[in-house]
Amino acid sequence: MDSVSQASPPHALPPASGARAPGAGWLFVGVLVAALLAQGATLGGSFALDDVPVVQRNPALARGLGALPRLFREPSWPGELEIEPYRPLAAASFVVESGE
C-alpha cells in the first residue's frame, strides 16, 4: 500500500530543472525537415496571381528605399481597382527585401 501512495500521479509535471523530454531534439529536427521539404518546392517557382502587377510592375516600389515615407501616405497598390488598397507594411517589406 505504501508504494502506491508514494508514486507520482500519471499527470504529474516533470521537475522544473530544465530537463527536456527524451526525444525532444529529434522532434524539433523532424518538424524542421518536414517544413523545409514542404517549402522547398516553392523556391524555384515564379510569381503567381497578382504578384506581377503588385511587385514587379509597381512604380511605387521601383522608387527604392527613398520612397518608404511615401508608401505610408498613399495607396501603393497598382491597377484599376474599385478601391485603392492601403497596405504600407506589405509594400515597405517588398522594397526592403529588394534592397534597392
N, C-alpha and C positions, 0 to 999 in steps of 0.2 A: 504494500500500500504506500510506503514511503517513496518508492521510486516513481510512482505515478504522480504524486503530489509535487515532486520536485522537478518534474520535466517541464520544459517550456511549452506553452500552448503553440499549436501549429501556425498561428497567425502572428507570432511574436516578431518584432523587427530585429534585424541584425544589430550587433553592437555599433555604436557611433564612433568607432575608432578609425574610420576612413577605409575600412576593409571593403573590397569590392566582391561582388558575387562571382563565383567561378564562371569563367567563360565570357565575362562582360567585354573583354578586349576583342574576342572573336566575334561577338555580336556586332560591335562597332565596325569592325573590318568588313563583315558581311553586308551590313547596311550600306557602307561606303561603296563597296564594289557593285552592289545592286544599283545604286544611284548613278554611278559612273557608266555602267552598262546601259541604263535606260536613257541617259542624256547623251551618251557618246555618239549615237546615231544621228543626232541633230547637228553635230559640229560641222559637217560638210554640207549642210543644207543651205538653201538660199532664202531670200526674203519671201514672205507669204502674205496673202490678203492685202492689207493696206500699208504694208511696210515700205514699199517703193515710194509712194507719194508722201508718206509721213516722215520717212527717214532719209531716203536717197535724194528725192527731188524737192525737199522742203527748203525754200530760200531762207527761212528764219534760222534754220540750223546751219546753213552754209556760211553764215557770218562769223562763226567761231566763238571762242571764249569771250571776246569783247561784247558779244550780243547777249550775254546772260542776263543783265538787268532788263533788257527789253523783253525777253521771254516771260518775265514776271509781270509785265504791264499790258501785254497784248495777247490776243489769241495766236497761237503758234501752230495750229493745225491747218495745213493747206487743203484746198479742194472746194468744191461747190456744195457745201452742206447747208441745211436749213438753219443750223445753229453754228456758231463758231466755238468749238470746244476750247476750254481754258484748262490746259494741262501743263503748267510750267515746270513741275518737277520731272515729269517724263521727258519733256523737251530738253531741259537742262542736263539730264543724265545722258541723253543722246549726244549732246555737244561735248560734255566732259569725256565720254567714252571714245569719241572720235579723236580727241586730242588736238584738234585744230585751233 
